[in-house]
Amino acid sequence: MSSGIIVLGAGLAGLSAAHHLGGECEVFEREEYIGGHCRTKRVEGFNFDEGAHVFFGKDDCSREFVLDPLNQELIHHRAEIWNNYGDRRYGRYPVQANANALPADLSARCVLDFIEAVRQPDQEVLNYADWCYATLGKTFAEQFLLRYARKVWTVEPDELNTDWVASKVGGRISRPSLEQVIRGAIDPNPQELNYLTGFCYPASGGFGRIVDPLASGTTNVRLGCGVVGIEAEARRITFSDGTVRHYVAAISTIPLPTLVQLTVDAPAEVREAAACLMWTSVRCVNLGVARPGVGPGHWVYFYDRDIPFFRVSFPSKFASANAPAGCSSISCEIAYSRRKPLDVNGLVGRTVDALKHTGLLLESDTIVLEDVIDIPYAYVVFDFNREPSLRIIHSWMEEVAIYPCGRFGEWGYHWSFEAIGSGQRVARRVADRLEIGAGSTEIRYAEGQRLYSGS
Ligand SMILES: Cc1cc2nc3c(=O)[nH]c(=O)nc-3n(C[C@H](O)[C@H](O)[C@H](O)COP(=O)(O)OP(=O)(O)OC[C@H]3O[C@@H](n4cnc5c(N)ncnc54)[C@H](O)[C@@H]3O)c2cc1C
């Protein structure tokens, strides 16, 4: 008899859930590869991840599943992160601690407005825009943070809450002291003020290698087998190859809006809640260039509305094995959403033009490879609909024994190692909820729950 636990998706969260269930489950993955967003695509000797991916986890999951097993195969870097300030002007990230790279009058306005903000009595912060003004002052807020928010989240900053600003692994946006702001405005030595000051990256194989330790212990994964329908009341799932499974518990890492769409008997209230969830997609324009050492550091943020990308990274600087000898690689991330559709016609050409305009590519450069990776679900948008919608969706899912987990199941801002932790937590919850007979694969629901036998 099958255990009746089904895991949907073989990204890090799904693999972690399977691992922590001791293999007492079947894993179904839509794609022909494992790893989800942590996969690496290899094209003509270049490795491209799904946007800039670097590893900086330090928790127990990071140690057990990535740092210890990959150990010698990881390269440790001190992060070199830059900002573009229009045209060919660059400075170190974050601007609030390194304003010396700005034109003098802009830098002075930033400092004066910061002082003004620090002097204000505590104000009520209702949304992310308020938070930016109150924390960093008008000029840092308007010239940088709010512009960036519009680019990457594709909504107005006052539509965002501040739940995501401080994360478990350190604030995503740093508030410097007044001394740091002033020092940053006059001293060209970079000040690091970031949740990510160092990172590691596999010496070969791209970021996707970090999935290997978890994957090597998981044998029961069916690739190319996506969910096409879920009948929640009947606890039955149909897959793209015609397989049908009954479940006692389904752990799902499928993005919530898609999961709800696939669930044929999801109530109207749940469908409406799912329709309110907002996220952004990212299209990566990836280039191989016949010149070594392209790029000022590991990655650069762009604030200018007229530049299509919000970030450009240089994978060949993460690991030289990411590009053939004598070449560099560039990955440009462009956000879009239902609020800001993307015109893909001529996108590669517009991206190359913008790279030349900002001096990252030279007119004399030879581009030896052009490739595109589309990421339909990239970033969850923390707007004010998120929390009430999640309450409705998650509580109904629990009633029908579907356990969403991972970045797009919990619908959060999970880093790779947090996705591993999410899989671990859900496995424990399911194991607690179900009584797993010691030494057998038979699983019963805890008291009061209905029992469905596996097929
Ligand atoms: C642009 C970008 C940059 C990032 N940078 C970093 C970084 O620098 N460092 C870091 O630590 N993290 C980073 N992350 C986060 C990291 O990629 C995620 O936290 C992690 O990959 C999430 O894993 P997951 O298993 O929760 O979800 P996913 O990786 O999305 O896995 C879900 C799986 O479900 C599968 N699936 C979907 N639909 C179906 C279906 N119908 N049937 C069956 N299977 C299905 C998918 O194919 C996928 O394999 C970044 C993410 C993005 C998008």
Ligand as a Chemical Component Dictionary entry (heavy atoms), coordinates in Angstrom:
data_LIG
# 
_chem_comp.id                   LIG 
_chem_comp.type                 NON-POLYMER 
_chem_comp.pdbx_formal_charge   0 
_chem_comp.three_letter_code    LIG 
# 
loop_
_chem_comp_atom.comp_id 
_chem_comp_atom.atom_id 
_chem_comp_atom.alt_atom_id 
_chem_comp_atom.type_symbol 
_chem_comp_atom.charge 
_chem_comp_atom.model_Cartn_x 
_chem_comp_atom.model_Cartn_y 
_chem_comp_atom.model_Cartn_z 
_chem_comp_atom.pdbx_ordinal 
LIG C1  C1  C 0 14.951 35.858 -9.706  1  
LIG C2  C2  C 0 15.207 35.098 -8.428  2  
LIG C3  C3  C 0 16.401 35.264 -7.776  3  
LIG C4  C4  C 0 16.649 34.578 -6.580  4  
LIG N1  N1  N 0 17.864 34.709 -5.949  5  
LIG C5  C5  C 0 18.154 33.959 -4.874  6  
LIG C6  C6  C 0 19.450 34.027 -4.251  7  
LIG O1  O1  O 0 20.314 34.774 -4.679  8  
LIG N2  N2  N 0 19.693 33.221 -3.185  9  
LIG C7  C7  C 0 18.760 32.388 -2.671  10 
LIG O2  O2  O 0 19.036 31.685 -1.692  11 
LIG N3  N3  N 0 17.509 32.306 -3.214  12 
LIG C8  C8  C 0 17.195 33.061 -4.300  13 
LIG N4  N4  N 0 15.948 32.984 -4.882  14 
LIG C9  C9  C 0 14.921 32.162 -4.226  15 
LIG C10 C10 C 0 15.000 30.660 -4.557  16 
LIG O3  O3  O 0 15.082 30.470 -5.941  17 
LIG C11 C11 C 0 13.702 30.022 -4.041  18 
LIG O4  O4  O 0 13.538 30.283 -2.684  19 
LIG C12 C12 C 0 13.636 28.515 -4.174  20 
LIG O5  O5  O 0 14.079 28.082 -5.411  21 
LIG C13 C13 C 0 12.177 28.102 -3.969  22 
LIG O6  O6  O 0 12.071 26.706 -3.966  23 
LIG P1  P1  P 0 10.629 26.043 -3.894  24 
LIG O7  O7  O 0 10.837 24.596 -3.906  25 
LIG O8  O8  O 0 9.866  26.665 -2.789  26 
LIG O9  O9  O 0 9.875  26.520 -5.226  27 
LIG P2  P2  P 0 10.208 26.208 -6.760  28 
LIG O10 O10 O 0 11.652 26.228 -6.985  29 
LIG O11 O11 O 0 9.341  27.146 -7.519  30 
LIG O12 O12 O 0 9.679  24.711 -6.957  31 
LIG C14 C14 C 0 8.347  24.420 -7.290  32 
LIG C15 C15 C 0 8.354  23.221 -8.214  33 
LIG O13 O13 O 0 7.006  22.885 -8.536  34 
LIG C16 C16 C 0 6.982  22.494 -9.892  35 
LIG N5  N5  N 0 5.611  22.615 -10.429 36 
LIG C17 C17 C 0 4.960  23.728 -10.817 37 
LIG N6  N6  N 0 3.742  23.424 -11.282 38 
LIG C18 C18 C 0 3.611  22.083 -11.184 39 
LIG C19 C19 C 0 2.580  21.168 -11.497 40 
LIG N7  N7  N 0 1.412  21.565 -12.054 41 
LIG N8  N8  N 0 2.776  19.849 -11.229 42 
LIG C20 C20 C 0 3.951  19.415 -10.673 43 
LIG N9  N9  N 0 4.974  20.237 -10.392 44 
LIG C21 C21 C 0 4.802  21.553 -10.627 45 
LIG C22 C22 C 0 7.956  23.440 -10.565 46 
LIG O14 O14 O 0 8.381  22.966 -11.825 47 
LIG C23 C23 C 0 9.072  23.492 -9.523  48 
LIG O15 O15 O 0 10.048 22.501 -9.753  49 
LIG C24 C24 C 0 15.661 33.701 -6.049  50 
LIG C25 C25 C 0 14.458 33.531 -6.735  51 
LIG C26 C26 C 0 14.223 34.214 -7.908  52 
LIG C27 C27 C 0 12.913 33.995 -8.629  53 
# 
loop_
_chem_comp_bond.comp_id 
_chem_comp_bond.atom_id_1 
_chem_comp_bond.atom_id_2 
_chem_comp_bond.value_order 
_chem_comp_bond.pdbx_ordinal 
LIG C1  C2  SING 1  
LIG C2  C3  SING 2  
LIG C2  C26 DOUB 3  
LIG C3  C4  DOUB 4  
LIG C4  N1  SING 5  
LIG C4  C24 SING 6  
LIG N1  C5  DOUB 7  
LIG C5  C6  SING 8  
LIG C5  C8  SING 9  
LIG C6  O1  DOUB 10 
LIG C6  N2  SING 11 
LIG N2  C7  SING 12 
LIG C7  O2  DOUB 13 
LIG C7  N3  SING 14 
LIG N3  C8  DOUB 15 
LIG C8  N4  SING 16 
LIG N4  C9  SING 17 
LIG N4  C24 SING 18 
LIG C9  C10 SING 19 
LIG C10 O3  SING 20 
LIG C10 C11 SING 21 
LIG C11 O4  SING 22 
LIG C11 C12 SING 23 
LIG C12 O5  SING 24 
LIG C12 C13 SING 25 
LIG C13 O6  SING 26 
LIG O6  P1  SING 27 
LIG P1  O7  DOUB 28 
LIG P1  O8  SING 29 
LIG P1  O9  SING 30 
LIG O9  P2  SING 31 
LIG P2  O10 DOUB 32 
LIG P2  O11 SING 33 
LIG P2  O12 SING 34 
LIG O12 C14 SING 35 
LIG C14 C15 SING 36 
LIG C15 O13 SING 37 
LIG C15 C23 SING 38 
LIG O13 C16 SING 39 
LIG C16 N5  SING 40 
LIG C16 C22 SING 41 
LIG N5  C17 SING 42 
LIG N5  C21 SING 43 
LIG C17 N6  DOUB 44 
LIG N6  C18 SING 45 
LIG C18 C19 SING 46 
LIG C18 C21 DOUB 47 
LIG C19 N7  SING 48 
LIG C19 N8  DOUB 49 
LIG N8  C20 SING 50 
LIG C20 N9  DOUB 51 
LIG N9  C21 SING 52 
LIG C22 O14 SING 53 
LIG C22 C23 SING 54 
LIG C23 O15 SING 55 
LIG C24 C25 DOUB 56 
LIG C25 C26 SING 57 
LIG C26 C27 SING 58 
# 
